[in-house]
Structures are given as C-alpha cells and as structure tokens.
C-alpha cells in the first residue's frame, strides 16, 4: 500500500456468473451461483482490487420463442417481464451486480462483433463440412 492509501498491487477483474434464460423465473441454482460469485466479488473489492461484476439475461434461443408463443405474447414482452423479475429476485438476495444487461443489448452486439472480427482477421474462424447421421422417427 502506498502512502496515499492506494493499493499498488491491486488487480483488475471482470467477473460474471452464468446468464439465466429470460423465459422463466430464477431457480435455486441461479441464486446459489450468484450468491457465491457475489461473495467472491465483495472479497476482491475489500482487498482493494478493481472489480466489475456483470450479468445479463440470455434473451436468445428457442426457449424464449416457445415460452412467448405458449403465452401468446411477443418474445420482447416476455424478455421485459423476465428482466424485471430477475432484477427484483437478485436484489432480494442482495446480489450486487455493477451491470445487469441483456444479450440483446447494443453493447453486447458491438463487443460480439469486435470479438468475431478479431478472430476472423486472425484466421481463427473457418468453415468445415462434416457428414453426420440423422434419424427421423415418425410416430
């Protein structure tokens, strides 16, 4: 620690936990992981580290589409409802995310494109063809 109180050995951390799907309520597994991760984040912050704790709703995929269809609402409405529920539930367990976002956010799109473009530029993305067996069972 320096004379001005700054921790010169402080690390910088970006920490997340698994993203819950926005098609349903949080379950015990989501909350257990979030509490454990939040505890570690608090420890790191108390030790003088710079920590950003992020999470988001996973708003893509078949489960979202099917849940919305089953309820007769648009997927965007389902996602908005889930976001409110998830934020409320995490807050009820005093989970201290610095950022709670969505995989459908503009920031996520920008960073996903950045990662993809860097991988492609370095020839780390390529196409392959494979023949695989596929079985169709008719009832």
C-alpha positions in Angstrom: 0.0 0.0 0.0 1.4 3.4 -0.9 1.5 6.4 1.4 -1.7 7.8 -0.2 -3.6 4.7 0.7 -3.7 3.3 -2.8 -3.2 -0.5 -3.3 -0.4 -0.6 -5.9 -0.8 -4.3 -6.2 -4.5 -4.2 -6.9 -5.7 -6.4 -9.7 -8.4 -5.7 -12.3 -11.2 -8.2 -12.6 -14.2 -8.6 -14.8 -16.4 -11.3 -13.2 -19.7 -12.8 -14.3 -21.9 -15.7 -13.4 -24.0 -17.9 -15.7 -26.7 -16.0 -17.6 -30.2 -17.0 -16.9 -32.6 -17.5 -19.8 -35.3 -14.9 -20.0 -38.0 -17.5 -20.4 -38.6 -18.3 -16.8 -38.0 -17.4 -13.2 -34.7 -17.8 -11.5 -34.2 -21.2 -9.8 -32.1 -22.2 -6.8 -29.1 -22.9 -8.9 -29.0 -19.4 -10.3 -29.3 -17.9 -6.9 -26.7 -20.2 -5.3 -24.1 -19.3 -8.0 -24.9 -15.6 -7.8 -24.5 -15.6 -4.0 -21.2 -17.4 -4.2 -19.9 -15.2 -7.0 -21.1 -12.0 -5.2 -19.2 -13.2 -2.1 -16.0 -13.5 -4.0 -16.5 -10.1 -5.7 -17.0 -8.5 -2.3 -13.8 -10.1 -1.0 -11.8 -8.9 -4.0 -13.2 -5.3 -3.6 -12.4 -5.3 0.1 -8.9 -6.4 -0.7 -8.6 -3.2 -2.8 -9.0 -4.7 -6.3 -10.8 -3.0 -9.1 -13.8 -5.3 -9.9 -16.7 -5.1 -12.3 -19.4 -7.7 -11.6 -21.7 -8.2 -14.6 -24.6 -10.4 -15.5 -27.3 -10.4 -18.1 -30.4 -12.2 -19.2 -29.9 -14.6 -22.1 -32.6 -13.4 -24.5 -31.9 -15.6 -27.5 -33.0 -19.0 -28.4 -35.8 -21.5 -28.8 -36.9 -21.5 -25.1 -37.7 -17.8 -25.3 -39.7 -18.2 -28.6 -41.6 -21.2 -27.3 -42.5 -19.6 -24.0 -43.7 -16.4 -25.6 -45.7 -18.4 -28.2 -47.3 -20.5 -25.4 -48.4 -17.4 -23.6 -49.5 -15.6 -26.7 -47.1 -12.6 -26.3 -44.2 -11.3 -28.2 -40.7 -12.5 -27.2 -39.7 -8.9 -26.4 -42.6 -8.7 -23.8 -41.5 -12.0 -22.2 -37.9 -10.7 -22.0 -39.0 -7.5 -20.4 -41.1 -9.3 -17.8 -38.2 -11.7 -17.0 -35.8 -8.8 -16.7 -38.0 -7.1 -14.0 -38.4 -10.4 -12.2 -34.7 -11.3 -12.3 -33.5 -7.9 -11.1 -36.0 -8.0 -8.3 -35.1 -11.5 -7.3 -31.3 -10.9 -7.4 -31.8 -7.7 -5.3 -33.8 -9.7 -2.8 -30.7 -11.8 -2.2 -28.6 -8.6 -2.0 -26.6 -9.5 -5.2 -24.5 -6.5 -6.1 -24.1 -6.5 -9.9 -22.3 -3.5 -11.2 -24.1 -4.1 -14.5 -27.1 -6.2 -15.3 -27.8 -6.2 -19.0 -29.1 -8.4 -21.8 -27.6 -10.4 -24.6 -29.9 -8.3 -26.8 -28.3 -5.0 -25.8 -26.4 -2.8 -28.2 -23.2 -3.1 -26.1 -23.4 -6.9 -26.4 -23.8 -6.6 -30.2 -20.8 -4.3 -30.5 -18.5 -6.5 -28.4 -19.6 -9.7 -30.1 -18.8 -8.2 -33.5 -15.5 -7.0 -32.2 -14.5 -10.4 -30.9 -15.8 -12.1 -34.1 -14.0 -9.7 -36.4 -10.7 -10.1 -34.5 -11.0 -13.9 -34.7 -11.8 -13.7 -38.4 -9.0 -11.3 -39.1 -6.5 -13.7 -37.4 -7.9 -16.7 -39.4 -9.3 -18.3 -36.3 -12.8 -18.8 -37.8 -13.3 -21.2 -40.6 -15.9 -23.4 -42.2 -15.8 -27.2 -42.2 -18.2 -29.8 -43.7 -19.0 -33.0 -41.9 -21.3 -35.8 -42.8 -23.4 -36.8 -39.8 -26.1 -39.4 -39.3 -29.6 -38.1 -38.7 -32.5 -40.2 -37.7 -36.1 -39.2 -38.1 -38.6 -41.1 -36.1 -42.2 -40.9 -37.2 -44.8 -41.8 -34.6 
